[in-house]
Amino acid sequence: MSTTELVVGAYIFVLAVFLGFVLITRVPTTLHTPLMSGTNAIHGIVLAGAILVAAAAKGTLGTAIAIAAVFLGTLNVVGGFVVTDRMLEMFRPKRDKQQ
């Protein structure tokens, strides 16, 4: 990988982090639950991309980074569904524990 490719990749990564931060901080609290459900689908696509990158990785460092990406992507998807389930639990009617 050339230095130019590394700089361009780092630049795109920093811009993506900044844009994500700005977008998330401007979402009203009442929209977090529906948006969390929608973004879980996007995280699934990210996970599929990480798996494709892992399959094409060359070298020890590339393989290690790809495996870390798959692991972190999996945590993100599972964690998103857990958080969404817990948030939706607040809107479900309470059941008697004696039944």
Biopython code that builds the backbone (N, CA, C, O; Angstrom):
import numpy as np
from Bio.PDB.StructureBuilder import StructureBuilder

atoms = [
    (1, "MET", "N", (0.853, -1.164, 0.000)),
    (1, "MET", "CA", (0.000, 0.000, 0.000)),
    (1, "MET", "C", (0.903, 1.232, 0.000)),
    (1, "MET", "O", (1.851, 1.325, 0.781)),
    (2, "SER", "N", (0.599, 2.154, -0.871)),
    (2, "SER", "CA", (1.426, 3.355, -0.955)),
    (2, "SER", "C", (1.012, 4.374, 0.109)),
    (2, "SER", "O", (-0.054, 4.268, 0.715)),
    (3, "THR", "N", (1.865, 5.339, 0.315)),
    (3, "THR", "CA", (1.608, 6.370, 1.313)),
    (3, "THR", "C", (0.386, 7.203, 0.931)),
    (3, "THR", "O", (-0.385, 7.612, 1.799)),
    (4, "THR", "N", (0.212, 7.451, -0.345)),
    (4, "THR", "CA", (-0.937, 8.231, -0.800)),
    (4, "THR", "C", (-2.244, 7.524, -0.476)),
    (4, "THR", "O", (-3.194, 8.158, -0.016)),
    (5, "GLU", "N", (-2.302, 6.219, -0.711)),
    (5, "GLU", "CA", (-3.501, 5.453, -0.392)),
    (5, "GLU", "C", (-3.785, 5.485, 1.098)),
    (5, "GLU", "O", (-4.941, 5.588, 1.507)),
    (6, "LEU", "N", (-2.749, 5.399, 1.907)),
    (6, "LEU", "CA", (-2.922, 5.433, 3.357)),
    (6, "LEU", "C", (-3.450, 6.788, 3.819)),
    (6, "LEU", "O", (-4.327, 6.855, 4.679)),
    (7, "VAL", "N", (-2.924, 7.850, 3.257)),
    (7, "VAL", "CA", (-3.373, 9.203, 3.626)),
    (7, "VAL", "C", (-4.826, 9.418, 3.202)),
    (7, "VAL", "O", (-5.621, 9.961, 3.970)),
    (8, "VAL", "N", (-5.175, 9.001, 1.998)),
    (8, "VAL", "CA", (-6.555, 9.142, 1.522)),
    (8, "VAL", "C", (-7.496, 8.309, 2.388)),
    (8, "VAL", "O", (-8.576, 8.776, 2.750)),
    (9, "GLY", "N", (-7.103, 7.092, 2.720)),
    (9, "GLY", "CA", (-7.928, 6.249, 3.585)),
    (9, "GLY", "C", (-8.119, 6.859, 4.966)),
    (9, "GLY", "O", (-9.226, 6.833, 5.503)),
    (10, "ALA", "N", (-7.061, 7.405, 5.546)),
    (10, "ALA", "CA", (-7.156, 8.055, 6.859)),
    (10, "ALA", "C", (-8.042, 9.293, 6.779)),
    (10, "ALA", "O", (-8.822, 9.555, 7.695)),
    (11, "TYR", "N", (-7.931, 10.053, 5.696)),
    (11, "TYR", "CA", (-8.753, 11.245, 5.498)),
    (11, "TYR", "C", (-10.235, 10.880, 5.423)),
    (11, "TYR", "O", (-11.065, 11.539, 6.049)),
    (12, "ILE", "N", (-10.570, 9.851, 4.675)),
    (12, "ILE", "CA", (-11.962, 9.403, 4.555)),
    (12, "ILE", "C", (-12.472, 8.901, 5.901)),
    (12, "ILE", "O", (-13.619, 9.157, 6.266)),
    (13, "PHE", "N", (-11.630, 8.191, 6.635)),
    (13, "PHE", "CA", (-12.036, 7.684, 7.944)),
    (13, "PHE", "C", (-12.342, 8.834, 8.905)),
    (13, "PHE", "O", (-13.359, 8.803, 9.598)),
    (14, "VAL", "N", (-11.480, 9.837, 8.952)),
    (14, "VAL", "CA", (-11.696, 10.983, 9.847)),
    (14, "VAL", "C", (-12.967, 11.731, 9.457)),
    (14, "VAL", "O", (-13.732, 12.141, 10.330)),
    (15, "LEU", "N", (-13.201, 11.913, 8.167)),
    (15, "LEU", "CA", (-14.428, 12.579, 7.727)),
    (15, "LEU", "C", (-15.673, 11.770, 8.104)),
    (15, "LEU", "O", (-16.683, 12.344, 8.510)),
    (16, "ALA", "N", (-15.607, 10.454, 7.972)),
    (16, "ALA", "CA", (-16.744, 9.607, 8.327)),
    (16, "ALA", "C", (-17.037, 9.675, 9.827)),
    (16, "ALA", "O", (-18.197, 9.732, 10.235)),
    (17, "VAL", "N", (-15.987, 9.668, 10.640)),
    (17, "VAL", "CA", (-16.176, 9.777, 12.095)),
    (17, "VAL", "C", (-16.812, 11.118, 12.438)),
    (17, "VAL", "O", (-17.758, 11.172, 13.225)),
    (18, "PHE", "N", (-16.307, 12.188, 11.861)),
    (18, "PHE", "CA", (-16.848, 13.521, 12.132)),
    (18, "PHE", "C", (-18.306, 13.616, 11.699)),
    (18, "PHE", "O", (-19.145, 14.103, 12.457)),
    (19, "LEU", "N", (-18.616, 13.157, 10.490)),
    (19, "LEU", "CA", (-19.979, 13.218, 9.990)),
    (19, "LEU", "C", (-20.922, 12.385, 10.856)),
    (19, "LEU", "O", (-22.027, 12.828, 11.172)),
    (20, "GLY", "N", (-20.497, 11.190, 11.237)),
    (20, "GLY", "CA", (-21.315, 10.349, 12.104)),
    (20, "GLY", "C", (-21.591, 11.011, 13.438)),
    (20, "GLY", "O", (-22.716, 10.959, 13.935)),
    (21, "PHE", "N", (-20.586, 11.630, 14.022)),
    (21, "PHE", "CA", (-20.763, 12.315, 15.302)),
    (21, "PHE", "C", (-21.748, 13.467, 15.181)),
    (21, "PHE", "O", (-22.632, 13.626, 16.023)),
    (22, "VAL", "N", (-21.597, 14.265, 14.143)),
    (22, "VAL", "CA", (-22.488, 15.413, 13.945)),
    (22, "VAL", "C", (-23.925, 14.944, 13.735)),
    (22, "VAL", "O", (-24.851, 15.522, 14.305)),
    (23, "LEU", "N", (-24.120, 13.911, 12.930)),
    (23, "LEU", "CA", (-25.476, 13.429, 12.668)),
    (23, "LEU", "C", (-26.125, 12.840, 13.914)),
    (23, "LEU", "O", (-27.295, 13.113, 14.180)),
    (24, "ILE", "N", (-25.402, 12.050, 14.672)),
    (24, "ILE", "CA", (-25.974, 11.411, 15.849)),
    (24, "ILE", "C", (-26.324, 12.429, 16.927)),
    (24, "ILE", "O", (-27.351, 12.292, 17.592)),
    (25, "THR", "N", (-25.495, 13.440, 17.109)),
    (25, "THR", "CA", (-25.774, 14.425, 18.156)),
    (25, "THR", "C", (-26.965, 15.308, 17.822)),
    (25, "THR", "O", (-27.514, 15.944, 18.722)),
    (26, "ARG", "N", (-27.384, 15.374, 16.568)),
    (26, "ARG", "CA", (-28.521, 16.214, 16.191)),
    (26, "ARG", "C", (-29.843, 15.456, 16.122)),
    (26, "ARG", "O", (-30.861, 16.042, 15.756)),
    (27, "VAL", "N", (-29.853, 14.185, 16.461)),
    (27, "VAL", "CA", (-31.088, 13.400, 16.439)),
    (27, "VAL", "C", (-31.830, 13.615, 17.758)),
    (27, "VAL", "O", (-31.242, 13.448, 18.826)),
    (28, "PRO", "N", (-33.124, 13.985, 17.700)),
    (28, "PRO", "CA", (-33.887, 14.143, 18.940)),
    (28, "PRO", "C", (-34.026, 12.814, 19.686)),
    (28, "PRO", "O", (-34.014, 11.746, 19.075)),
    (29, "THR", "N", (-34.156, 12.892, 20.992)),
    (29, "THR", "CA", (-34.218, 11.696, 21.832)),
    (29, "THR", "C", (-35.384, 10.789, 21.461)),
    (29, "THR", "O", (-35.254, 9.568, 21.536)),
    (30, "THR", "N", (-36.511, 11.351, 21.065)),
    (30, "THR", "CA", (-37.685, 10.537, 20.736)),
    (30, "THR", "C", (-37.496, 9.681, 19.489)),
    (30, "THR", "O", (-38.248, 8.730, 19.276)),
    (31, "LEU", "N", (-36.516, 9.999, 18.675)),
    (31, "LEU", "CA", (-36.286, 9.231, 17.452)),
    (31, "LEU", "C", (-35.224, 8.149, 17.596)),
    (31, "LEU", "O", (-34.965, 7.413, 16.643)),
    (32, "HIS", "N", (-34.612, 8.040, 18.756)),
    (32, "HIS", "CA", (-33.509, 7.101, 18.900)),
    (32, "HIS", "C", (-33.938, 5.642, 18.711)),
    (32, "HIS", "O", (-33.216, 4.873, 18.078)),
    (33, "THR", "N", (-35.101, 5.247, 19.249)),
    (33, "THR", "CA", (-35.526, 3.850, 19.123)),
    (33, "THR", "C", (-35.778, 3.455, 17.674)),
    (33, "THR", "O", (-35.243, 2.437, 17.236)),
    (34, "PRO", "N", (-36.576, 4.216, 16.896)),
    (34, "PRO", "CA", (-36.773, 3.807, 15.500)),
    (34, "PRO", "C", (-35.485, 3.872, 14.679)),
    (34, "PRO", "O", (-35.267, 3.040, 13.797)),
    (35, "LEU", "N", (-34.647, 4.840, 14.960)),
    (35, "LEU", "CA", (-33.399, 4.937, 14.209)),
    (35, "LEU", "C", (-32.444, 3.805, 14.569)),
    (35, "LEU", "O", (-31.696, 3.330, 13.715)),
    (36, "MET", "N", (-32.463, 3.372, 15.822)),
    (36, "MET", "CA", (-31.611, 2.261, 16.238)),
    (36, "MET", "C", (-32.001, 1.001, 15.467)),
    (36, "MET", "O", (-31.131, 0.242, 15.040)),
    (37, "SER", "N", (-33.288, 0.777, 15.289)),
    (37, "SER", "CA", (-33.729, -0.398, 14.534)),
    (37, "SER", "C", (-33.277, -0.317, 13.085)),
    (37, "SER", "O", (-32.843, -1.314, 12.508)),
    (38, "GLY", "N", (-33.378, 0.857, 12.504)),
    (38, "GLY", "CA", (-32.960, 1.023, 11.115)),
    (38, "GLY", "C", (-31.462, 0.874, 10.922)),
    (38, "GLY", "O", (-31.010, 0.301, 9.930)),
    (39, "THR", "N", (-30.701, 1.385, 11.862)),
    (39, "THR", "CA", (-29.251, 1.304, 11.711)),
    (39, "THR", "C", (-28.721, -0.098, 11.965)),
    (39, "THR", "O", (-27.606, -0.413, 11.549)),
    (40, "ASN", "N", (-29.488, -0.944, 12.634)),
    (40, "ASN", "CA", (-29.044, -2.328, 12.793)),
    (40, "ASN", "C", (-28.933, -3.018, 11.441)),
    (40, "ASN", "O", (-28.046, -3.847, 11.239)),
    (41, "ALA", "N", (-29.820, -2.686, 10.521)),
    (41, "ALA", "CA", (-29.727, -3.255, 9.167)),
    (41, "ALA", "C", (-28.461, -2.760, 8.474)),
    (41, "ALA", "O", (-27.793, -3.524, 7.777)),
    (42, "ILE", "N", (-28.132, -1.497, 8.660)),
    (42, "ILE", "CA", (-26.909, -0.956, 8.062)),
    (42, "ILE", "C", (-25.687, -1.626, 8.671)),
    (42, "ILE", "O", (-24.725, -1.920, 7.960)),
    (43, "HIS", "N", (-25.711, -1.869, 9.963)),
    (43, "HIS", "CA", (-24.586, -2.544, 10.615)),
    (43, "HIS", "C", (-24.420, -3.957, 10.087)),
    (43, "HIS", "O", (-23.302, -4.467, 10.007)),
    (44, "GLY", "N", (-25.534, -4.595, 9.724)),
    (44, "GLY", "CA", (-25.437, -5.914, 9.110)),
    (44, "GLY", "C", (-24.714, -5.863, 7.778)),
    (44, "GLY", "O", (-23.956, -6.773, 7.444)),
    (45, "ILE", "N", (-24.944, -4.808, 7.018)),
    (45, "ILE", "CA", (-24.246, -4.642, 5.743)),
    (45, "ILE", "C", (-22.755, -4.409, 5.994)),
    (45, "ILE", "O", (-21.907, -4.935, 5.274)),
    (46, "VAL", "N", (-22.447, -3.615, 7.021)),
    (46, "VAL", "CA", (-21.050, -3.372, 7.390)),
    (46, "VAL", "C", (-20.374, -4.688, 7.774)),
    (46, "VAL", "O", (-19.225, -4.933, 7.408)),
    (47, "LEU", "N", (-21.089, -5.524, 8.507)),
    (47, "LEU", "CA", (-20.543, -6.824, 8.900)),
    (47, "LEU", "C", (-20.287, -7.697, 7.671)),
    (47, "LEU", "O", (-19.263, -8.375, 7.592)),
    (48, "ALA", "N", (-21.206, -7.680, 6.724)),
    (48, "ALA", "CA", (-20.997, -8.451, 5.496)),
    (48, "ALA", "C", (-19.765, -7.940, 4.734)),
    (48, "ALA", "O", (-18.997, -8.734, 4.192)),
    (49, "GLY", "N", (-19.580, -6.630, 4.696)),
    (49, "GLY", "CA", (-18.391, -6.056, 4.071)),
    (49, "GLY", "C", (-17.118, -6.462, 4.786)),
    (49, "GLY", "O", (-16.105, -6.747, 4.147)),
    (50, "ALA", "N", (-17.165, -6.489, 6.121)),
    (50, "ALA", "CA", (-15.988, -6.901, 6.898)),
    (50, "ALA", "C", (-15.636, -8.361, 6.617)),
    (50, "ALA", "O", (-14.460, -8.720, 6.562)),
    (51, "ILE", "N", (-16.643, -9.191, 6.441)),
    (51, "ILE", "CA", (-16.392, -10.604, 6.127)),
    (51, "ILE", "C", (-15.749, -10.723, 4.738)),
    (51, "ILE", "O", (-14.834, -11.524, 4.544)),
    (52, "LEU", "N", (-16.225, -9.932, 3.781)),
    (52, "LEU", "CA", (-15.624, -9.953, 2.440)),
    (52, "LEU", "C", (-14.171, -9.476, 2.475)),
    (52, "LEU", "O", (-13.309, -10.039, 1.801)),
    (53, "VAL", "N", (-13.911, -8.441, 3.262)),
    (53, "VAL", "CA", (-12.539, -7.951, 3.393)),
    (53, "VAL", "C", (-11.665, -9.003, 4.063)),
    (53, "VAL", "O", (-10.513, -9.194, 3.674)),
    (54, "ALA", "N", (-12.205, -9.684, 5.067)),
    (54, "ALA", "CA", (-11.438, -10.728, 5.757)),
    (54, "ALA", "C", (-11.089, -11.863, 4.792)),
    (54, "ALA", "O", (-10.002, -12.436, 4.868)),
    (55, "ALA", "N", (-12.004, -12.180, 3.896)),
    (55, "ALA", "CA", (-11.738, -13.254, 2.936)),
    (55, "ALA", "C", (-10.641, -12.868, 1.950)),
    (55, "ALA", "O", (-9.916, -13.734, 1.459)),
    (56, "ALA", "N", (-10.514, -11.576, 1.657)),
    (56, "ALA", "CA", (-9.526, -11.125, 0.680)),
    (56, "ALA", "C", (-8.241, -10.610, 1.325)),
    (56, "ALA", "O", (-7.336, -10.155, 0.625)),
    (57, "ALA", "N", (-8.154, -10.676, 2.649)),
    (57, "ALA", "CA", (-6.990, -10.115, 3.350)),
    (57, "ALA", "C", (-5.731, -10.904, 3.017)),
    (57, "ALA", "O", (-5.744, -12.126, 2.873)),
    (58, "LYS", "N", (-4.649, -10.150, 2.903)),
    (58, "LYS", "CA", (-3.344, -10.762, 2.640)),
    (58, "LYS", "C", (-2.387, -10.314, 3.725)),
    (58, "LYS", "O", (-2.394, -9.153, 4.132)),
    (59, "GLY", "N", (-1.580, -11.222, 4.181)),
    (59, "GLY", "CA", (-0.599, -10.899, 5.210)),
    (59, "GLY", "C", (-1.169, -11.025, 6.608)),
    (59, "GLY", "O", (-2.385, -11.038, 6.798)),
    (60, "THR", "N", (-0.293, -11.115, 7.570)),
    (60, "THR", "CA", (-0.707, -11.305, 8.958)),
    (60, "THR", "C", (-1.417, -10.078, 9.507)),
    (60, "THR", "O", (-2.450, -10.207, 10.164)),
    (61, "LEU", "N", (-0.883, -8.898, 9.250)),
    (61, "LEU", "CA", (-1.498, -7.674, 9.755)),
    (61, "LEU", "C", (-2.875, -7.459, 9.143)),
    (61, "LEU", "O", (-3.819, -7.120, 9.857)),
    (62, "GLY", "N", (-3.006, -7.648, 7.841)),
    (62, "GLY", "CA", (-4.302, -7.498, 7.178)),
    (62, "GLY", "C", (-5.329, -8.477, 7.696)),
    (62, "GLY", "O", (-6.492, -8.123, 7.888)),
    (63, "THR", "N", (-4.903, -9.710, 7.924)),
    (63, "THR", "CA", (-5.815, -10.720, 8.459)),
    (63, "THR", "C", (-6.240, -10.369, 9.876)),
    (63, "THR", "O", (-7.412, -10.518, 10.223)),
    (64, "ALA", "N", (-5.311, -9.909, 10.693)),
    (64, "ALA", "CA", (-5.636, -9.541, 12.083)),
    (64, "ALA", "C", (-6.615, -8.370, 12.117)),
    (64, "ALA", "O", (-7.569, -8.378, 12.896)),
    (65, "ILE", "N", (-6.383, -7.372, 11.281)),
    (65, "ILE", "CA", (-7.292, -6.227, 11.242)),
    (65, "ILE", "C", (-8.671, -6.647, 10.729)),
    (65, "ILE", "O", (-9.691, -6.182, 11.237)),
    (66, "ALA", "N", (-8.705, -7.520, 9.729)),
    (66, "ALA", "CA", (-9.980, -7.994, 9.184)),
    (66, "ALA", "C", (-10.751, -8.812, 10.212)),
    (66, "ALA", "O", (-11.968, -8.669, 10.323)),
    (67, "ILE", "N", (-10.073, -9.655, 10.955)),
    (67, "ILE", "CA", (-10.742, -10.434, 12.004)),
    (67, "ILE", "C", (-11.273, -9.514, 13.089)),
    (67, "ILE", "O", (-12.375, -9.722, 13.598)),
    (68, "ALA", "N", (-10.497, -8.496, 13.446)),
    (68, "ALA", "CA", (-10.964, -7.521, 14.436)),
    (68, "ALA", "C", (-12.194, -6.777, 13.918)),
    (68, "ALA", "O", (-13.116, -6.499, 14.684)),
    (69, "ALA", "N", (-12.215, -6.453, 12.623)),
    (69, "ALA", "CA", (-13.370, -5.761, 12.039)),
    (69, "ALA", "C", (-14.617, -6.638, 12.084)),
    (69, "ALA", "O", (-15.707, -6.156, 12.390)),
    (70, "VAL", "N", (-14.459, -7.920, 11.780)),
    (70, "VAL", "CA", (-15.607, -8.838, 11.849)),
    (70, "VAL", "C", (-16.097, -8.960, 13.285)),
    (70, "VAL", "O", (-17.303, -8.942, 13.532)),
    (71, "PHE", "N", (-15.176, -9.085, 14.233)),
    (71, "PHE", "CA", (-15.555, -9.211, 15.640)),
    (71, "PHE", "C", (-16.282, -7.957, 16.125)),
    (71, "PHE", "O", (-17.342, -8.055, 16.745)),
    (72, "LEU", "N", (-15.721, -6.786, 15.849)),
    (72, "LEU", "CA", (-16.343, -5.542, 16.297)),
    (72, "LEU", "C", (-17.674, -5.290, 15.580)),
    (72, "LEU", "O", (-18.613, -4.772, 16.184)),
    (73, "GLY", "N", (-17.756, -5.651, 14.312)),
    (73, "GLY", "CA", (-19.022, -5.527, 13.595)),
    (73, "GLY", "C", (-20.101, -6.423, 14.183)),
    (73, "GLY", "O", (-21.260, -6.023, 14.292)),
    (74, "THR", "N", (-19.713, -7.637, 14.562)),
    (74, "THR", "CA", (-20.657, -8.554, 15.195)),
    (74, "THR", "C", (-21.135, -8.001, 16.528)),
    (74, "THR", "O", (-22.327, -8.054, 16.830)),
    (75, "LEU", "N", (-20.218, -7.469, 17.328)),
    (75, "LEU", "CA", (-20.607, -6.859, 18.605)),
    (75, "LEU", "C", (-21.562, -5.696, 18.378)),
    (75, "LEU", "O", (-22.513, -5.516, 19.139)),
    (76, "ASN", "N", (-21.322, -4.915, 17.350)),
    (76, "ASN", "CA", (-22.161, -3.766, 17.052)),
    (76, "ASN", "C", (-23.579, -4.197, 16.679)),
    (76, "ASN", "O", (-24.549, -3.607, 17.155)),
    (77, "VAL", "N", (-23.704, -5.207, 15.843)),
    (77, "VAL", "CA", (-25.028, -5.687, 15.431)),
    (77, "VAL", "C", (-25.778, -6.284, 16.619)),
    (77, "VAL", "O", (-26.934, -5.937, 16.866)),
    (78, "VAL", "N", (-25.130, -7.168, 17.344)),
    (78, "VAL", "CA", (-25.784, -7.819, 18.492)),
    (78, "VAL", "C", (-26.139, -6.784, 19.557)),
    (78, "VAL", "O", (-27.247, -6.796, 20.094)),
    (79, "GLY", "N", (-25.203, -5.893, 19.860)),
    (79, "GLY", "CA", (-25.470, -4.859, 20.859)),
    (79, "GLY", "C", (-26.605, -3.949, 20.444)),
    (79, "GLY", "O", (-27.408, -3.541, 21.284)),
    (80, "GLY", "N", (-26.687, -3.624, 19.164)),
    (80, "GLY", "CA", (-27.781, -2.782, 18.687)),
    (80, "GLY", "C", (-29.131, -3.444, 18.870)),
    (80, "GLY", "O", (-30.096, -2.791, 19.268)),
    (81, "PHE", "N", (-29.209, -4.740, 18.583)),
    (81, "PHE", "CA", (-30.474, -5.437, 18.782)),
    (81, "PHE", "C", (-30.824, -5.568, 20.261)),
    (81, "PHE", "O", (-31.998, -5.497, 20.621)),
    (82, "VAL", "N", (-29.838, -5.757, 21.112)),
    (82, "VAL", "CA", (-30.096, -5.836, 22.558)),
    (82, "VAL", "C", (-30.622, -4.510, 23.075)),
    (82, "VAL", "O", (-31.596, -4.473, 23.826)),
    (83, "VAL", "N", (-29.977, -3.418, 22.672)),
    (83, "VAL", "CA", (-30.417, -2.092, 23.111)),
    (83, "VAL", "C", (-31.816, -1.791, 22.582)),
    (83, "VAL", "O", (-32.652, -1.266, 23.317)),
    (84, "THR", "N", (-32.081, -2.117, 21.322)),
    (84, "THR", "CA", (-33.410, -1.885, 20.756)),
    (84, "THR", "C", (-34.459, -2.683, 21.503)),
    (84, "THR", "O", (-35.537, -2.165, 21.794)),
    (85, "ASP", "N", (-34.165, -3.932, 21.819)),
    (85, "ASP", "CA", (-35.113, -4.759, 22.563)),
    (85, "ASP", "C", (-35.389, -4.178, 23.944)),
    (85, "ASP", "O", (-36.536, -4.155, 24.391)),
    (86, "ARG", "N", (-34.357, -3.714, 24.612)),
    (86, "ARG", "CA", (-34.551, -3.112, 25.931)),
    (86, "ARG", "C", (-35.351, -1.822, 25.850)),
    (86, "ARG", "O", (-36.169, -1.544, 26.726)),
    (87, "MET", "N", (-35.124, -1.037, 24.812)),
    (87, "MET", "CA", (-35.886, 0.201, 24.661)),
    (87, "MET", "C", (-37.350, -0.096, 24.350)),
    (87, "MET", "O", (-38.239, 0.576, 24.873)),
    (88, "LEU", "N", (-37.612, -1.087, 23.509)),
    (88, "LEU", "CA", (-38.995, -1.441, 23.178)),
    (88, "LEU", "C", (-39.703, -2.088, 24.360)),
    (88, "LEU", "O", (-40.928, -2.022, 24.452)),
    (89, "GLU", "N", (-38.960, -2.707, 25.257)),
    (89, "GLU", "CA", (-39.546, -3.319, 26.454)),
    (89, "GLU", "C", (-40.249, -2.264, 27.314)),
    (89, "GLU", "O", (-41.207, -2.584, 28.017)),
    (90, "MET", "N", (-39.794, -1.041, 27.266)),
    (90, "MET", "CA", (-40.418, 0.027, 28.051)),
    (90, "MET", "C", (-41.834, 0.322, 27.581)),
    (90, "MET", "O", (-42.643, 0.832, 28.356)),
    (91, "PHE", "N", (-42.150, 0.012, 26.327)),
    (91, "PHE", "CA", (-43.460, 0.326, 25.778)),
    (91, "PHE", "C", (-44.424, -0.858, 25.824)),
    (91, "PHE", "O", (-45.591, -0.711, 25.461)),
    (92, "ARG", "N", (-43.964, -2.012, 26.256)),
    (92, "ARG", "CA", (-44.841, -3.180, 26.358)),
    (92, "ARG", "C", (-45.624, -3.124, 27.661)),
    (92, "ARG", "O", (-45.119, -2.627, 28.667)),
    (93, "PRO", "N", (-46.868, -3.637, 27.653)),
    (93, "PRO", "CA", (-47.647, -3.625, 28.896)),
    (93, "PRO", "C", (-47.025, -4.567, 29.930)),
    (93, "PRO", "O", (-46.466, -5.609, 29.586)),
    (94, "LYS", "N", (-47.133, -4.184, 31.179)),
    (94, "LYS", "CA", (-46.598, -4.994, 32.272)),
    (94, "LYS", "C", (-47.515, -6.198, 32.490)),
    (94, "LYS", "O", (-48.739, -6.074, 32.443)),
    (95, "ARG", "N", (-46.912, -7.360, 32.728)),
    (95, "ARG", "CA", (-47.685, -8.580, 32.999)),
    (95, "ARG", "C", (-47.574, -8.921, 34.475)),
    (95, "ARG", "O", (-46.562, -8.643, 35.119)),
    (96, "ASP", "N", (-48.641, -9.532, 35.006)),
    (96, "ASP", "CA", (-48.597, -9.979, 36.396)),
    (96, "ASP", "C", (-47.611, -11.126, 36.530)),
    (96, "ASP", "O", (-47.576, -12.020, 35.685)),
    (97, "LYS", "N", (-46.822, -11.104, 37.573)),
    (97, "LYS", "CA", (-45.849, -12.174, 37.794)),
    (97, "LYS", "C", (-46.498, -13.401, 38.427)),
    (97, "LYS", "O", (-45.871, -14.459, 38.484)),
    (98, "GLN", "N", (-47.743, -13.286, 38.905)),
    (98, "GLN", "CA", (-48.413, -14.398, 39.569)),
    (98, "GLN", "C", (-49.044, -15.370, 38.591)),
    (98, "GLN", "O", (-49.416, -16.469, 39.002)),
    (99, "GLN", "N", (-49.183, -15.033, 37.344)),
    (99, "GLN", "CA", (-49.856, -15.911, 36.371)),
    (99, "GLN", "C", (-49.031, -17.085, 36.022)),
    (99, "GLN", "O", (-49.451, -17.919, 35.219)),
]
sb = StructureBuilder()
sb.init_structure("model")
sb.init_model(0)
sb.init_chain("A")
sb.init_seg("    ")
for serial, (resi, resn, name, xyz) in enumerate(atoms, 1):
    if name == "N":
        sb.init_residue(resn, " ", resi, " ")
    sb.init_atom(name, np.array(xyz, "f"), 0.0, 1.0, " ", f" {name:<3s}", serial, name[0])
structure = sb.get_structure()
